[in-house]
Amino acid sequence: MANVMISNAVQNQDDKTLTVEWEDGDTQLYPYVWLRDNCQCRTVCWHKSGLSTQPGKAVFNLDLDLTPTSLEVIGSMESSSSYNLIDIRWSDGHQSQYESNWLRKYKFDSSPRSDGILDPKLRYWGSEVGDKQLKKYQFNDLVSSDEALLNWMTDLKELGIALIVNAPKNENEMQKIGERVNFLQPSHYGLIWKVRTRYSPDGSDHHNAAYKAGFLPLHTDLTYVQRPAGLMMLHCIESASDGGESLLSDGFKAAEELKRENPEAFKLLTTTIFESFDKGQSTDYHGRYHTVSRHSVIQLDNRGQISQVVMADHGRTPMLRAPVSTVPAIYQALKMFQNKLHDPVNLFKYKLQAGDIICLNNYRVLHGRADFKVTETTNRHLEGTYMDWDQVNLRMRVLQTEMDQKNINSHA
């Protein structure tokens, strides 16, 4: 952020605000109550170390009628005509100082979207992603290099997909990646779950669609829990000899296309609540399970931007609490969206090889599988696991801060 100096600060006693003016002509109103609540002092309001992000105060103790008894714009060392902070003495005797760049960062609904982790620059993709955008990360690099780990997580934030190659062809290897981030996220399938398809003439030993050898339509995982996992990884230990390509589609891209072409269909998928369930018995974890949850297919954040896609036909229940007259239109909207996801222009096909780990943003990227064949002498063996975006985000912030500091030290 450029260091633009404050040129003036004017008190507005009628509406209890402060008008701050900068040298470049920018201005902003700051309510007194907000300024007092967000005092930056390390003596009373914040931890002395400066490391804590929890103010040492509470709003229920805040006097909402506080006003400044004195105010001074303090000049910078570089120029006698420029200023870099505002010093305020409050009517309760407390003293606060606010730096220019700090005030520029917090401008309410005009605040800049400068957080690359919470506000990543999304890169949409289609069938061409494997040739132009999809990066391959060496397993050993992610285990040993912070720079490689940060680049991998950045790709998952911006692109929603990344590929790890040359992982050992052993079970539980993804635990090493989870430990590098923070930890893996368990589900009712366990911490690391197996997708192993063995030869069965009638398929009678398979209780879940993922374990069968047939075509699996595009879907997101864990639609039947209240908070689906944010990130999914699939490790190929043994690849199917015939078929079994992974099918991948950028749900955000398809949703944006639907929004442009048919706003009413898009609105229906953001407002209609579908119900999903998963019921069965896990031989790998704690036994019987039965989960039920409710979600709209397309979810929006507080800015109206697409934030999550939640869709899996094989787990959707008949429950649809919508006016009966809207049901045909709801199905039309759902089919339009799925047609876009499966459109050859949007559909990326990739045959996982032994040692590959495909990594997906489960809030954005839908995955499926082409049908395949196994024989008495061959099988398909994958392992899957999840991570929580909060854990990825915190690791990204720590690594980015450390690397920024190294760059500063190297140029000092």
C-alpha positions as CSV (number, residue, x, y, z in Angstrom):
1,M,0.0,0.0,0.0
2,A,1.4,3.4,-1.0
3,N,2.2,5.7,1.9
4,V,-0.1,8.6,1.2
5,M,0.0,11.3,3.9
6,I,-2.9,12.9,5.7
7,S,-3.3,16.5,4.8
8,N,-6.2,17.5,7.1
9,A,-8.6,16.2,9.7
10,V,-11.9,18.0,10.5
11,Q,-14.2,17.3,13.5
12,N,-17.9,17.1,12.8
13,Q,-19.5,17.5,16.2
14,D,-23.1,17.4,14.9
15,D,-22.9,13.8,13.6
16,K,-19.9,12.8,15.8
17,T,-17.6,12.0,12.9
18,L,-14.1,12.9,11.8
19,T,-13.4,13.8,8.2
20,V,-9.9,12.7,7.1
21,E,-8.4,14.2,4.0
22,W,-5.3,12.8,2.2
23,E,-2.8,14.5,-0.1
24,D,-4.1,12.7,-3.2
25,G,-7.6,14.2,-2.6
26,D,-9.1,11.1,-1.1
27,T,-11.5,11.7,1.9
28,Q,-13.3,9.5,4.4
29,L,-15.7,9.9,7.3
30,Y,-14.9,8.0,10.5
31,P,-17.5,7.9,13.4
32,Y,-16.0,8.7,16.8
33,V,-17.5,5.6,18.3
34,W,-15.7,3.4,15.7
35,L,-12.4,5.2,16.2
36,R,-12.6,4.8,20.0
37,D,-13.6,1.2,19.7
38,N,-10.6,0.5,17.5
39,C,-7.9,2.4,19.4
40,Q,-4.6,0.9,18.5
41,C,-2.7,1.6,21.8
42,R,-0.7,-1.2,23.4
43,T,-1.2,0.0,26.9
44,V,-4.9,-0.6,27.5
45,C,-6.7,-1.6,24.3
46,W,-4.4,-4.2,22.8
47,H,-1.9,-6.8,24.1
48,K,1.5,-5.2,24.8
49,S,3.2,-7.7,22.6
50,G,1.3,-6.5,19.6
51,L,0.8,-10.2,18.6
52,S,-2.7,-10.6,19.9
53,T,-5.7,-9.8,17.7
54,Q,-8.1,-9.6,20.6
55,P,-8.8,-6.1,21.9
56,G,-8.4,-5.8,25.7
57,K,-11.9,-4.2,25.9
58,A,-15.5,-4.9,25.2
59,V,-18.3,-3.0,23.6
60,F,-20.6,-3.2,26.6
61,N,-18.0,-1.0,28.4
62,L,-17.8,1.5,25.5
63,D,-19.3,5.0,26.0
64,L,-21.1,5.6,22.7
65,D,-21.1,9.4,23.3
66,L,-17.4,9.9,23.6
67,T,-15.9,12.8,21.7
68,P,-12.4,14.2,21.2
69,T,-11.3,16.9,23.6
70,S,-8.2,17.5,21.4
71,L,-7.0,16.4,18.0
72,E,-3.7,16.9,16.3
73,V,-2.4,15.8,12.9
74,I,1.3,14.9,13.6
75,G,3.8,15.6,10.8
76,S,6.1,13.0,9.2
77,M,9.9,13.2,9.5
78,E,10.3,13.5,5.7
79,S,8.3,16.7,5.1
80,S,7.0,19.5,7.3
81,S,3.9,19.8,5.2
82,S,2.8,16.2,5.2
83,Y,1.4,14.1,8.0
84,N,1.3,10.5,8.9
85,L,-1.0,10.0,11.9
86,I,-3.8,11.5,13.9
87,D,-3.5,11.9,17.7
88,I,-6.8,12.1,19.7
89,R,-7.4,12.8,23.3
90,W,-10.9,11.5,24.3
91,S,-13.4,12.8,26.8
92,D,-12.7,9.9,29.1
93,G,-9.0,10.9,29.2
94,H,-7.8,8.1,26.9
95,Q,-5.3,8.9,24.1
96,S,-5.3,7.2,20.7
97,Q,-3.2,7.5,17.5
98,Y,-4.2,6.4,14.0
99,E,-1.7,6.0,11.2
100,S,-2.5,7.2,7.7
101,N,-2.2,3.8,6.0
102,W,-4.2,2.2,8.8
103,L,-7.1,4.6,8.2
104,R,-6.8,4.1,4.4
105,K,-7.2,0.3,4.9
106,Y,-10.4,0.6,6.9
107,K,-12.9,2.6,4.9
108,F,-16.1,0.7,5.6
109,D,-17.9,-0.2,2.4
110,S,-15.1,1.4,0.4
111,S,-12.4,-0.7,2.0
112,P,-10.0,-2.2,-0.5
113,R,-10.2,-5.9,-1.2
114,S,-6.5,-6.4,-0.5
115,D,-6.6,-9.8,1.3
116,G,-5.3,-12.3,-1.3
117,I,-6.3,-15.2,0.9
118,L,-9.9,-14.3,1.7
119,D,-10.3,-12.5,-1.7
120,P,-8.2,-14.5,-4.1
121,K,-8.1,-13.6,-7.8
122,L,-10.0,-16.6,-9.2
123,R,-8.9,-18.1,-12.4
124,Y,-11.7,-20.0,-14.2
125,W,-10.9,-23.0,-16.4
126,G,-12.4,-25.6,-18.7
127,S,-11.3,-28.6,-20.6
128,E,-8.0,-26.9,-21.5
129,V,-6.8,-26.6,-17.8
130,G,-4.5,-29.6,-18.1
131,D,-2.5,-28.1,-21.0
132,K,-2.4,-24.5,-19.8
133,Q,-2.9,-24.0,-16.1
134,L,-2.7,-27.2,-14.1
135,K,0.6,-27.4,-12.3
136,K,2.3,-30.6,-11.1
137,Y,3.9,-30.4,-7.7
138,Q,6.5,-33.0,-6.6
139,F,5.4,-34.8,-3.4
140,N,8.9,-34.5,-1.9
141,D,8.9,-30.8,-2.6
142,L,5.7,-30.2,-0.7
143,V,7.0,-32.2,2.2
144,S,10.3,-30.3,2.4
145,S,9.8,-26.8,0.8
146,D,7.7,-24.0,2.3
147,E,7.8,-22.1,-1.0
148,A,6.4,-25.1,-2.9
149,L,3.8,-25.6,-0.2
150,L,2.7,-21.9,-0.4
151,N,2.5,-22.1,-4.2
152,W,0.4,-25.3,-4.0
153,M,-2.1,-23.7,-1.6
154,T,-2.2,-20.5,-3.7
155,D,-3.2,-22.6,-6.8
156,L,-5.9,-24.3,-4.8
157,K,-7.2,-20.8,-3.7
158,E,-7.1,-19.3,-7.2
159,L,-7.6,-22.2,-9.6
160,G,-9.3,-24.7,-7.3
161,I,-7.3,-27.6,-8.5
162,A,-3.7,-28.8,-8.3
163,L,-1.9,-32.1,-8.9
164,I,0.8,-33.8,-6.8
165,V,3.0,-36.3,-8.6
166,N,5.5,-39.0,-7.6
167,A,3.9,-39.7,-4.2
168,P,4.9,-43.0,-2.7
169,K,2.5,-45.8,-3.7
170,N,1.6,-46.6,-0.1
171,E,-1.4,-46.0,2.1
172,N,-1.5,-43.0,4.5
173,E,1.0,-40.9,2.6
174,M,-1.4,-37.9,2.5
175,Q,-1.0,-37.6,6.3
176,K,2.4,-36.0,5.5
177,I,0.8,-33.3,3.4
178,G,-1.8,-32.7,6.2
179,E,0.9,-32.3,8.8
180,R,2.7,-29.8,6.6
181,V,-0.5,-27.6,6.5
182,N,-1.8,-28.3,10.0
183,F,-3.9,-31.4,10.1
184,L,-6.4,-33.5,8.1
185,Q,-10.1,-33.2,8.7
186,P,-11.9,-36.4,9.6
187,S,-15.4,-37.4,8.5
188,H,-17.7,-40.4,9.3
189,Y,-15.6,-42.3,6.8
190,G,-12.5,-41.8,8.9
191,L,-9.4,-39.6,8.6
192,I,-8.1,-41.3,5.4
193,W,-10.7,-43.4,3.6
194,K,-10.2,-46.1,1.0
195,V,-11.8,-46.3,-2.4
196,R,-10.8,-49.8,-3.5
197,T,-12.7,-51.6,-6.2
198,R,-12.0,-55.3,-6.5
199,Y,-13.3,-57.8,-9.0
200,S,-16.9,-58.8,-8.3
201,P,-19.0,-60.4,-11.0
202,D,-22.3,-59.0,-9.7
203,G,-21.0,-56.0,-7.7
204,S,-22.8,-57.2,-4.6
205,D,-19.9,-56.4,-2.2
206,H,-20.1,-52.6,-3.0
207,H,-22.4,-50.5,-0.9
208,N,-21.4,-47.0,-2.1
209,A,-21.5,-45.6,-5.6
210,A,-17.8,-44.5,-5.3
211,Y,-16.8,-48.1,-4.9
212,K,-18.5,-49.4,-8.0
213,A,-17.0,-49.5,-11.4
214,G,-19.8,-47.5,-13.2
215,F,-19.9,-43.9,-14.3
216,L,-20.1,-41.5,-11.4
217,P,-21.7,-38.1,-12.3
218,L,-20.1,-34.8,-11.2
219,H,-20.6,-33.9,-7.6
220,T,-19.1,-32.3,-4.6
221,D,-18.3,-34.3,-1.5
222,L,-20.1,-34.4,1.9
223,T,-23.3,-32.6,0.7
224,Y,-25.0,-34.4,3.5
225,V,-23.3,-32.6,6.4
226,Q,-23.9,-29.1,7.6
227,R,-20.4,-27.9,6.8
228,P,-18.8,-29.8,3.9
229,A,-15.0,-30.1,3.9
230,G,-13.4,-27.3,2.0
231,L,-10.6,-29.3,0.3
232,M,-10.4,-32.8,-0.9
233,M,-7.4,-35.0,-1.9
234,L,-7.4,-38.3,-3.8
235,H,-4.3,-40.4,-3.9
236,C,-4.0,-43.0,-6.6
237,I,-2.2,-46.1,-5.3
238,E,-3.3,-48.4,-8.2
239,S,-4.9,-47.1,-11.4
240,A,-7.6,-48.9,-13.3
241,S,-6.1,-50.6,-16.3
242,D,-9.1,-49.8,-18.5
243,G,-11.1,-46.5,-18.0
244,G,-11.7,-44.7,-14.7
245,E,-10.7,-41.2,-15.9
246,S,-11.4,-38.5,-13.4
247,L,-14.0,-36.0,-14.6
248,L,-13.6,-32.4,-13.3
249,S,-15.5,-29.2,-13.8
250,D,-15.2,-25.6,-12.5
251,G,-18.5,-25.0,-10.7
252,F,-17.9,-21.3,-10.3
253,K,-17.4,-20.9,-14.1
254,A,-20.5,-22.9,-14.9
255,A,-22.5,-20.9,-12.3
256,E,-21.3,-17.6,-13.7
257,E,-22.3,-18.7,-17.2
258,L,-25.8,-19.7,-16.0
259,K,-26.2,-16.4,-14.2
260,R,-25.4,-14.5,-17.4
261,E,-27.6,-16.6,-19.7
262,N,-30.6,-17.4,-17.4
263,P,-30.8,-15.2,-14.2
264,E,-34.0,-16.8,-13.1
265,A,-32.6,-20.3,-13.2
266,F,-29.5,-19.1,-11.4
267,K,-31.8,-17.5,-8.7
268,L,-33.7,-20.7,-8.2
269,L,-30.5,-22.6,-7.5
270,T,-29.4,-20.0,-5.0
271,T,-32.7,-20.0,-3.1
272,T,-34.1,-23.5,-3.4
273,I,-33.1,-25.8,-0.5
274,F,-32.3,-29.4,-1.3
275,E,-31.9,-32.1,1.2
276,S,-29.1,-34.7,1.1
277,F,-28.4,-37.8,3.1
278,D,-25.8,-40.6,3.6
279,K,-26.7,-43.8,5.3
280,G,-24.8,-47.0,5.7
281,Q,-22.1,-48.8,7.6
282,S,-18.4,-48.2,7.4
283,T,-16.1,-51.1,7.7
284,D,-13.1,-48.8,8.0
285,Y,-14.2,-46.5,10.8
286,H,-16.9,-46.4,13.5
287,G,-19.7,-48.5,12.0
288,R,-23.2,-47.3,11.2
289,Y,-23.9,-43.7,10.1
290,H,-26.9,-41.7,9.0
291,T,-26.4,-38.0,8.1
292,V,-28.9,-35.5,6.7
293,S,-28.3,-31.9,5.7
294,R,-29.8,-29.0,3.7
295,H,-28.2,-26.7,1.2
296,S,-28.9,-24.6,-1.9
297,V,-26.9,-25.8,-4.9
298,I,-25.3,-22.4,-5.5
299,Q,-24.4,-20.4,-2.4
300,L,-23.5,-16.6,-2.3
301,D,-21.5,-14.6,0.1
302,N,-22.5,-11.3,1.7
303,R,-21.4,-9.5,-1.5
304,G,-23.6,-11.6,-3.7
305,Q,-20.6,-13.5,-5.2
306,I,-20.6,-17.2,-5.7
307,S,-18.9,-18.8,-2.7
308,Q,-19.8,-22.5,-2.8
309,V,-21.5,-25.2,-5.0
310,V,-23.1,-28.1,-3.1
311,M,-24.4,-30.8,-5.4
312,A,-24.6,-34.6,-5.5
313,D,-27.5,-36.3,-7.2
314,H,-26.7,-39.7,-5.6
315,G,-27.3,-38.3,-2.1
316,R,-30.3,-36.0,-2.9
317,T,-33.6,-36.9,-1.1
318,P,-37.1,-36.5,-2.5
319,M,-37.7,-33.7,0.1
320,L,-38.3,-30.4,-1.7
321,R,-40.0,-27.7,0.4
322,A,-40.9,-25.5,-2.4
323,P,-44.2,-24.4,-3.9
324,V,-45.4,-27.2,-6.1
325,S,-45.9,-24.8,-9.0
326,T,-42.1,-24.0,-9.1
327,V,-40.9,-27.7,-9.1
328,P,-40.7,-28.0,-13.0
329,A,-38.7,-24.8,-13.2
330,I,-36.4,-26.0,-10.4
331,Y,-35.6,-29.2,-12.3
332,Q,-35.1,-27.2,-15.5
333,A,-32.6,-24.9,-13.7
334,L,-30.8,-27.9,-12.2
335,K,-30.5,-29.6,-15.6
336,M,-29.3,-26.4,-17.2
337,F,-26.5,-26.1,-14.6
338,Q,-25.5,-29.8,-14.9
339,N,-25.5,-29.5,-18.7
340,K,-23.0,-26.7,-18.4
341,L,-20.8,-28.7,-16.0
342,H,-20.7,-31.7,-18.3
343,D,-20.3,-29.6,-21.5
344,P,-17.1,-30.8,-23.2
345,V,-15.8,-27.3,-23.2
346,N,-16.0,-27.2,-19.4
347,L,-15.2,-30.8,-18.6
348,F,-11.6,-31.8,-17.9
349,K,-10.7,-35.5,-18.1
350,Y,-7.6,-36.8,-16.4
351,K,-6.5,-40.4,-15.9
352,L,-4.9,-40.7,-12.5
353,Q,-1.7,-42.7,-12.4
354,A,-0.2,-44.5,-9.4
355,G,1.6,-41.9,-7.3
356,D,-0.7,-39.0,-8.4
357,I,-2.7,-37.0,-5.8
358,I,-5.4,-34.8,-7.3
359,C,-6.3,-31.9,-5.0
360,L,-9.6,-30.0,-5.3
361,N,-11.5,-27.1,-3.8
362,N,-14.6,-29.0,-2.7
363,Y,-16.5,-25.7,-2.5
364,R,-15.9,-25.1,-6.2
365,V,-14.7,-28.1,-8.3
366,L,-17.1,-30.9,-9.0
367,H,-15.6,-34.3,-9.7
368,G,-16.8,-37.6,-11.1
369,R,-15.5,-40.7,-12.8
370,A,-15.8,-42.5,-16.1
371,D,-16.7,-46.2,-15.9
372,F,-13.9,-48.7,-15.8
373,K,-13.2,-52.4,-15.6
374,V,-11.4,-54.6,-13.1
375,T,-10.5,-58.2,-13.5
376,E,-9.5,-61.0,-11.2
377,T,-5.9,-59.8,-11.4
378,T,-6.4,-56.0,-11.4
379,N,-8.2,-53.5,-9.2
380,R,-8.5,-49.7,-8.6
381,H,-7.1,-48.4,-5.3
382,L,-7.4,-44.8,-4.2
383,E,-7.3,-43.1,-0.8
384,G,-9.1,-39.9,0.0
385,T,-9.0,-37.3,2.7
386,Y,-10.2,-33.8,3.5
387,M,-8.8,-30.5,4.9
388,D,-10.5,-27.5,6.3
389,W,-10.0,-24.1,4.5
390,D,-9.4,-22.4,7.8
391,Q,-6.4,-24.5,8.4
392,V,-5.1,-23.9,4.9
393,N,-5.7,-20.1,5.3
394,L,-3.8,-19.9,8.5
395,R,-0.8,-21.8,7.1
396,M,-0.8,-19.5,4.1
397,R,-0.7,-16.4,6.3
398,V,2.1,-17.7,8.4
399,L,4.2,-18.8,5.4
400,Q,3.5,-15.5,3.5
401,T,4.5,-13.4,6.5
402,E,7.8,-15.4,7.0
403,M,8.7,-15.1,3.3
404,D,7.9,-11.4,3.2
405,Q,10.2,-10.9,6.2
406,K,13.0,-12.9,4.5
407,N,12.7,-10.7,1.4
408,I,12.9,-7.6,3.6
409,N,15.9,-8.9,5.4
410,S,17.6,-9.9,2.2
411,H,17.3,-6.3,0.8
412,A,18.3,-4.6,4.1
